[in-house]
């Protein structure tokens, strides 16, 4: 079982199953593996902590992702495959953003970014 905490802006999309993935940086702790039960929270380590889904969904995929700049263009690679600009909109929506611009703004201060997409 692996627990993930989400910012409040993503809570409703997760609770209604509109957001079924998360992009996370590589770090000291391991990420979920396919088949692991995922506990999805918002407000962890606060009095407002709440679980977003009653049932813990299983992890269905874990894919490496890198996000970087090439000049002024943002480039995204998932599993070493380039994500074309027209596909970025779907990636942004799948991750709970309203637009590619919101997605890029969220990751801008973290570039270059290396991590994983965890899907459920």
N, CA and C atoms as a LAMMPS dump frame, in Angstrom:
ITEM: TIMESTEP
0
ITEM: NUMBER OF ATOMS
360
ITEM: BOX BOUNDS ff ff ff
-5.0000000000000000e+02 5.0000000000000000e+02
-5.0000000000000000e+02 5.0000000000000000e+02
-5.0000000000000000e+02 5.0000000000000000e+02
ITEM: ATOMS id mol type element x y z
1 1 1 N 0.843 -1.17 0
2 1 2 C 0 0 0
3 1 3 C 0.892 1.239 0
4 2 1 N 0.544 2.191 -0.853
5 2 2 C 1.304 3.431 -0.978
6 2 3 C 0.323 4.597 -0.843
7 3 1 N 0.68 5.59 -0.053
8 3 2 C -0.178 6.755 0.152
9 3 3 C 0.395 7.956 -0.61
10 4 1 N -0.499 8.706 -1.237
11 4 2 C -0.123 9.937 -1.916
12 4 3 C -0.999 11.062 -1.393
13 5 1 N -0.385 12.209 -1.177
14 5 2 C -1.089 13.403 -0.732
15 5 3 C -1.234 14.353 -1.91
16 6 1 N -2.387 14.998 -2.021
17 6 2 C -2.654 15.901 -3.137
18 6 3 C -3.02 17.285 -2.634
19 7 1 N -2.676 18.282 -3.417
20 7 2 C -3.081 19.643 -3.12
21 7 3 C -4.602 19.729 -3.231
22 8 1 N -5.219 20.629 -2.475
23 8 2 C -6.685 20.745 -2.496
24 8 3 C -7.273 20.955 -3.889
25 9 1 N -6.542 21.609 -4.78
26 9 2 C -7.069 21.881 -6.119
27 9 3 C -7.371 20.599 -6.899
28 10 1 N -6.768 19.467 -6.521
29 10 2 C -6.978 18.216 -7.237
30 10 3 C -7.98 17.281 -6.552
31 11 1 N -8.425 17.617 -5.351
32 11 2 C -9.245 16.704 -4.545
33 11 3 C -10.549 16.315 -5.233
34 12 1 N -11.278 17.26 -5.759
35 12 2 C -12.569 16.942 -6.377
36 12 3 C -12.389 16.069 -7.612
37 13 1 N -11.409 16.381 -8.442
38 13 2 C -11.183 15.582 -9.655
39 13 3 C -10.832 14.134 -9.311
40 14 1 N -10.114 13.932 -8.219
41 14 2 C -9.783 12.571 -7.795
42 14 3 C -11.032 11.887 -7.244
43 15 1 N -11.778 12.594 -6.409
44 15 2 C -12.977 12.031 -5.786
45 15 3 C -14.022 11.613 -6.813
46 16 1 N -14.047 12.29 -7.958
47 16 2 C -15.021 11.972 -9.007
48 16 3 C -14.404 11.125 -10.131
49 17 1 N -13.212 10.634 -9.896
50 17 2 C -12.497 9.761 -10.851
51 17 3 C -12.157 10.449 -12.168
52 18 1 N -12.156 11.782 -12.211
53 18 2 C -11.732 12.486 -13.414
54 18 3 C -10.212 12.495 -13.522
55 19 1 N -9.541 12.542 -12.39
56 19 2 C -8.074 12.48 -12.347
57 19 3 C -7.714 11.082 -11.892
58 20 1 N -7.006 10.352 -12.772
59 20 2 C -6.654 8.965 -12.473
60 20 3 C -5.158 8.72 -12.62
61 21 1 N -4.406 9.759 -12.374
62 21 2 C -2.948 9.637 -12.416
63 21 3 C -2.334 10.771 -11.617
64 22 1 N -1.071 10.593 -11.275
65 22 2 C -0.312 11.646 -10.622
66 22 3 C 1.109 11.609 -11.153
67 23 1 N 1.708 12.763 -11.278
68 23 2 C 3.102 12.873 -11.698
69 23 3 C 3.903 13.235 -10.456
70 24 1 N 4.891 12.411 -10.141
71 24 2 C 5.684 12.589 -8.93
72 24 3 C 7.17 12.566 -9.24
73 25 1 N 7.917 13.377 -8.524
74 25 2 C 9.377 13.432 -8.69
75 25 3 C 10.012 12.175 -8.107
76 26 1 N 11.171 11.852 -8.653
77 26 2 C 11.949 10.771 -8.076
78 26 3 C 12.497 11.263 -6.748
79 27 1 N 12.575 10.374 -5.781
80 27 2 C 13.061 10.775 -4.472
81 27 3 C 13.601 9.596 -3.705
82 28 1 N 13.708 9.776 -2.413
83 28 2 C 14.264 8.731 -1.554
84 28 3 C 13.304 7.561 -1.382
85 29 1 N 12.03 7.859 -1.317
86 29 2 C 11.04 6.801 -1.108
87 29 3 C 10.606 6.207 -2.438
88 30 1 N 10.282 4.934 -2.391
89 30 2 C 9.848 4.276 -3.619
90 30 3 C 8.414 4.673 -3.947
91 31 1 N 8.118 4.657 -5.216
92 31 2 C 6.756 4.919 -5.667
93 31 3 C 6.02 3.597 -5.782
94 32 1 N 4.756 3.71 -6.066
95 32 2 C 3.923 2.521 -6.199
96 32 3 C 4.448 1.63 -7.317
97 33 1 N 4.08 0.373 -7.2
98 33 2 C 4.346 -0.604 -8.26
99 33 3 C 3 -1.099 -8.762
100 34 1 N 2.967 -1.59 -9.976
101 34 2 C 1.715 -2.102 -10.538
102 34 3 C 1.122 -3.123 -9.577
103 35 1 N -0.162 -2.959 -9.291
104 35 2 C -0.872 -3.853 -8.383
105 35 3 C -0.96 -3.342 -6.958
106 36 1 N -0.094 -2.412 -6.559
107 36 2 C -0.16 -1.852 -5.206
108 36 3 C -1.479 -1.109 -5.002
109 37 1 N -2.044 -1.214 -3.814
110 37 2 C -3.213 -0.418 -3.451
111 37 3 C -2.738 1.007 -3.159
112 38 1 N -3.467 1.988 -3.682
113 38 2 C -3.105 3.394 -3.504
114 38 3 C -4.089 4.069 -2.552
115 39 1 N -3.567 4.709 -1.538
116 39 2 C -4.387 5.521 -0.652
117 39 3 C -4.162 6.975 -1.05
118 40 1 N -5.244 7.649 -1.405
119 40 2 C -5.166 9.001 -1.94
120 40 3 C -5.795 9.975 -0.95
121 41 1 N -5.002 10.95 -0.506
122 41 2 C -5.406 11.887 0.536
123 41 3 C -5.209 13.327 0.085
124 42 1 N -5.864 14.216 0.813
125 42 2 C -5.535 15.629 0.761
126 42 3 C -5.4 16.095 2.205
127 43 1 N -4.5 17.019 2.444
128 43 2 C -4.307 17.567 3.782
129 43 3 C -3.625 16.643 4.765
130 44 1 N -2.827 15.706 4.276
131 44 2 C -2.12 14.823 5.205
132 44 3 C -1.292 15.652 6.182
133 45 1 N -1.163 15.113 7.379
134 45 2 C -0.414 15.743 8.476
135 45 3 C -1.046 17.047 8.946
136 46 1 N -2.364 17.195 8.677
137 46 2 C -3.111 18.346 9.193
138 46 3 C -4.434 17.832 9.758
139 47 1 N -5.144 18.712 10.461
140 47 2 C -6.464 18.345 10.985
141 47 3 C -7.485 18.159 9.862
142 48 1 N -7.201 18.727 8.707
143 48 2 C -8.128 18.646 7.573
144 48 3 C -7.885 17.414 6.7
145 49 1 N -7.047 16.508 7.134
146 49 2 C -6.723 15.322 6.34
147 49 3 C -7.987 14.523 6.034
148 50 1 N -8.116 14.136 4.759
149 50 2 C -9.226 13.264 4.393
150 50 3 C -8.828 12.376 3.23
151 51 1 N -9.367 11.185 3.261
152 51 2 C -9.136 10.214 2.197
153 51 3 C -10.087 10.55 1.053
154 52 1 N -9.58 10.537 -0.176
155 52 2 C -10.367 10.992 -1.315
156 52 3 C -11.233 9.912 -1.944
157 53 1 N -10.856 8.652 -1.796
158 53 2 C -11.645 7.541 -2.325
159 53 3 C -11.826 6.503 -1.233
160 54 1 N -13.048 5.999 -1.086
161 54 2 C -13.321 5.005 -0.047
162 54 3 C -12.538 3.719 -0.292
163 55 1 N -12.519 3.268 -1.531
164 55 2 C -11.777 2.064 -1.882
165 55 3 C -10.419 2.461 -2.438
166 56 1 N -9.387 1.729 -2.075
167 56 2 C -8.034 2.027 -2.545
168 56 3 C -7.846 1.436 -3.94
169 57 1 N -7.742 2.295 -4.972
170 57 2 C -7.59 1.755 -6.321
171 57 3 C -6.214 1.119 -6.502
172 58 1 N -6.13 0.105 -7.37
173 58 2 C -4.821 -0.484 -7.634
174 58 3 C -4.031 0.366 -8.627
175 59 1 N -2.737 0.362 -8.466
176 59 2 C -1.849 1.017 -9.428
177 59 3 C -1.873 0.193 -10.714
178 60 1 N -2.144 0.851 -11.836
179 60 2 C -2.225 0.143 -13.118
180 60 3 C -1.008 0.383 -14.005
181 61 1 N -0.246 1.432 -13.737
182 61 2 C 0.939 1.724 -14.547
183 61 3 C 1.846 2.69 -13.797
184 62 1 N 3.138 2.542 -14.034
185 62 2 C 4.148 3.478 -13.543
186 62 3 C 5.109 3.705 -14.699
187 63 1 N 5.149 4.938 -15.195
188 63 2 C 5.955 5.267 -16.365
189 63 3 C 6.914 6.408 -16.053
190 64 1 N 8.15 6.317 -16.511
191 64 2 C 9.072 7.434 -16.31
192 64 3 C 8.649 8.636 -17.158
193 65 1 N 8.817 9.827 -16.595
194 65 2 C 8.5 11.062 -17.315
195 65 3 C 9.613 12.066 -17.08
196 66 1 N 9.928 12.812 -18.121
197 66 2 C 10.863 13.93 -17.971
198 66 3 C 10.25 15.142 -18.664
199 67 1 N 10.408 16.287 -18.013
200 67 2 C 9.88 17.544 -18.534
201 67 3 C 11.04 18.53 -18.517
202 68 1 N 11.282 19.159 -19.658
203 68 2 C 12.388 20.101 -19.732
204 68 3 C 12.125 21.182 -20.755
205 69 1 N 13.069 22.081 -20.862
206 69 2 C 12.983 23.172 -21.83
207 69 3 C 13.974 22.95 -22.954
208 70 1 N 13.517 23.222 -24.158
209 70 2 C 14.376 23.239 -25.334
210 70 3 C 14.18 24.619 -25.935
211 71 1 N 15.07 25.532 -25.573
212 71 2 C 14.849 26.929 -25.93
213 71 3 C 13.697 27.447 -25.088
214 72 1 N 12.625 27.876 -25.746
215 72 2 C 11.433 28.354 -25.037
216 72 3 C 10.309 27.331 -25.053
217 73 1 N 10.543 26.18 -25.667
218 73 2 C 9.527 25.134 -25.767
219 73 3 C 9.69 24.116 -24.645
220 74 1 N 8.575 23.734 -24.057
221 74 2 C 8.587 22.664 -23.059
222 74 3 C 8.531 21.343 -23.801
223 75 1 N 9.412 20.428 -23.42
224 75 2 C 9.421 19.093 -24.008
225 75 3 C 9.115 18.071 -22.925
226 76 1 N 8.252 17.123 -23.267
227 76 2 C 7.874 16.074 -22.336
228 76 3 C 8.159 14.731 -22.994
229 77 1 N 8.776 13.844 -22.228
230 77 2 C 9.027 12.475 -22.675
231 77 3 C 8.413 11.533 -21.646
232 78 1 N 7.607 10.588 -22.124
233 78 2 C 7.035 9.557 -21.266
234 78 3 C 7.573 8.229 -21.757
235 79 1 N 8.243 7.525 -20.877
236 79 2 C 8.864 6.248 -21.22
237 79 3 C 9.786 6.414 -22.43
238 80 1 N 10.539 7.531 -22.429
239 80 2 C 11.493 7.89 -23.485
240 80 3 C 10.849 8.179 -24.839
241 81 1 N 9.542 8.395 -24.88
242 81 2 C 8.836 8.739 -26.122
243 81 3 C 8.396 10.197 -26.023
244 82 1 N 8.742 10.983 -27.047
245 82 2 C 8.401 12.4 -27.088
246 82 3 C 6.882 12.572 -27.131
247 83 1 N 6.36 13.464 -26.3
248 83 2 C 4.937 13.79 -26.3
249 83 3 C 4.759 15.038 -27.165
250 84 1 N 4.077 14.87 -28.281
251 84 2 C 3.864 15.976 -29.22
252 84 3 C 3.009 17.059 -28.567
253 85 1 N 3.155 18.288 -29.04
254 85 2 C 2.431 19.423 -28.469
255 85 3 C 0.919 19.187 -28.454
256 86 1 N 0.378 18.546 -29.499
257 86 2 C -1.066 18.318 -29.522
258 86 3 C -1.501 17.255 -28.506
259 87 1 N -0.579 16.44 -28.019
260 87 2 C -0.895 15.426 -27.006
261 87 3 C -0.713 15.968 -25.579
262 88 1 N -0.025 17.1 -25.468
263 88 2 C 0.187 17.698 -24.143
264 88 3 C -1.126 18.094 -23.485
265 89 1 N -2.103 18.525 -24.281
266 89 2 C -3.39 18.918 -23.715
267 89 3 C -4.05 17.747 -22.997
268 90 1 N -4.015 16.565 -23.612
269 90 2 C -4.62 15.395 -22.963
270 90 3 C -3.852 15.018 -21.704
271 91 1 N -2.531 15.086 -21.75
272 91 2 C -1.722 14.801 -20.565
273 91 3 C -2.089 15.761 -19.436
274 92 1 N -2.204 17.05 -19.753
275 92 2 C -2.552 18.057 -18.745
276 92 3 C -3.925 17.767 -18.146
277 93 1 N -4.906 17.468 -18.97
278 93 2 C -6.26 17.178 -18.476
279 93 3 C -6.28 15.9 -17.644
280 94 1 N -5.558 14.868 -18.091
281 94 2 C -5.485 13.614 -17.335
282 94 3 C -4.88 13.831 -15.957
283 95 1 N -4.025 14.847 -15.84
284 95 2 C -3.377 15.11 -14.558
285 95 3 C -4.106 16.162 -13.729
286 96 1 N -5.295 16.568 -14.166
287 96 2 C -6.125 17.45 -13.353
288 96 3 C -5.994 18.932 -13.631
289 97 1 N -5.335 19.294 -14.712
290 97 2 C -5.186 20.701 -15.068
291 97 3 C -6.219 21.066 -16.128
292 98 1 N -6.592 22.339 -16.18
293 98 2 C -7.571 22.804 -17.164
294 98 3 C -6.951 23.089 -18.522
295 99 1 N -5.636 23.267 -18.545
296 99 2 C -4.979 23.621 -19.806
297 99 3 C -3.501 23.242 -19.748
298 100 1 N -2.88 23.259 -20.911
299 100 2 C -1.436 23.023 -20.991
300 100 3 C -0.701 24.148 -20.269
301 101 1 N -1.198 25.366 -20.4
302 101 2 C -0.549 26.502 -19.728
303 101 3 C -0.511 26.308 -18.214
304 102 1 N -1.618 25.827 -17.614
305 102 2 C -1.639 25.55 -16.175
306 102 3 C -0.623 24.463 -15.818
307 103 1 N -0.577 23.431 -16.629
308 103 2 C 0.352 22.321 -16.428
309 103 3 C 1.791 22.827 -16.44
310 104 1 N 2.125 23.613 -17.454
311 104 2 C 3.486 24.142 -17.59
312 104 3 C 3.811 25.082 -16.43
313 105 1 N 2.869 25.934 -16.047
314 105 2 C 3.088 26.851 -14.937
315 105 3 C 3.382 26.074 -13.646
316 106 1 N 2.649 24.977 -13.411
317 106 2 C 2.832 24.165 -12.216
318 106 3 C 4.24 23.579 -12.158
319 107 1 N 4.752 23.107 -13.293
320 107 2 C 6.057 22.448 -13.311
321 107 3 C 7.22 23.393 -13.601
322 108 1 N 6.944 24.617 -14.016
323 108 2 C 7.973 25.566 -14.451
324 108 3 C 9.112 25.725 -13.444
325 109 1 N 8.79 25.872 -12.185
326 109 2 C 9.839 26.094 -11.175
327 109 3 C 10.589 24.805 -10.842
328 110 1 N 10.104 23.681 -11.331
329 110 2 C 10.719 22.383 -11.04
330 110 3 C 11.569 21.859 -12.204
331 111 1 N 11.687 22.642 -13.278
332 111 2 C 12.384 22.17 -14.483
333 111 3 C 13.89 22.242 -14.316
334 112 1 N 14.649 21.321 -14.85
335 112 2 C 14.174 20.092 -15.492
336 112 3 C 13.613 19.129 -14.458
337 113 1 N 12.597 18.373 -14.845
338 113 2 C 11.889 17.486 -13.944
339 113 3 C 12.072 16.039 -14.38
340 114 1 N 12.395 15.187 -13.433
341 114 2 C 12.49 13.747 -13.667
342 114 3 C 11.595 13.059 -12.66
343 115 1 N 10.724 12.187 -13.124
344 115 2 C 9.831 11.52 -12.198
345 115 3 C 9.105 10.358 -12.823
346 116 1 N 7.928 10.089 -12.274
347 116 2 C 7.099 8.985 -12.768
348 116 3 C 5.651 9.446 -12.832
349 117 1 N 4.914 8.821 -13.738
350 117 2 C 3.454 8.95 -13.764
351 117 3 C 2.918 7.679 -13.131
352 118 1 N 2.139 7.833 -12.084
353 118 2 C 1.494 6.7 -11.425
354 118 3 C 0.019 6.764 -11.809
355 119 1 N -0.488 5.673 -12.414
356 119 2 C -1.883 5.633 -12.871
357 119 3 C -2.675 4.64 -12.045
358 120 1 N -3.976 4.947 -11.899
359 120 2 C -4.889 4.02 -11.231
360 120 3 C -6.185 3.934 -11.984
